[in-house]
Amino acid sequence: MARKNGFVIAIDGPAGSGKSTISRIAAEKLNYLYVDTGAMYRALTWKALCEKLDLTDEKSLVKLAKRTSIKLKKDGKVFVDDIDVTTEIRNPEVTKNVSYIANVPEVRECMVALQREMGKEGGVVLEGRDIGTIVFPDADRKIYLDAEVGERIRRRYEELKEKGYRVRIDEVEEELRLRDEKDKGRKVAPLRVADGAVVIDTTHMNIDEVVETILRHVGQG
Ligand code: DC
């Protein structure tokens, strides 16, 4: 489809599949905007935790989504009501609670509207769980990144350790398996391979190889 600034590229996949890193690099190489949609759900979760909201109270979560400004900057920074929360939204407390937010249909509608707005002119890589299925079913390129669960656990553990969190691998395993279950099993916008998506198993690939594969796919007519 012809769009003003180029393609809409949809990248979906489970936690630990390498999505964020790979999408960011691919967007940089293409000189496209990178939209990390998980960061938006995390941003709302961060604010809900700060305000000590009842995370099972859907109505108050919908109100929260409607009264919160979320901005994703070109340099990757994430702002909630103009507060820089780039680091905070990655903390394990947010990760543990993000499903409460991501499960509420009306909250998702607000986030999806923002994502469509950011992507409508093209020239964008959007990354998440439902980009190729719900947000942009008409994306120009769809990619589903996957990796074996053991490898995804290892990656996530290394990532947290690098950031200075003291976590045990069995805790990471539990968190990731639970999130997989919730992301794939939820009623609204579950994670699945979109029609027309190319599936890339990154288990035995390094970052450069995956980026290369994606760029090759994008370059094909
Ligand atoms: O990609 P991530 O780990 O930062 O995403 C955090 C959570 O947000 C993930 O467990 C599910 C949710 N999410 C979603 O429901 N839909 C998206 N498009 C992106 C993320």
Residues whose N, C-alpha, C, O or C-beta is under 5 A from the ligand:
A	BS01	DC	A15 T37 G38 A39 Y41 V98 A102 E127 G128 R129 D130 R179
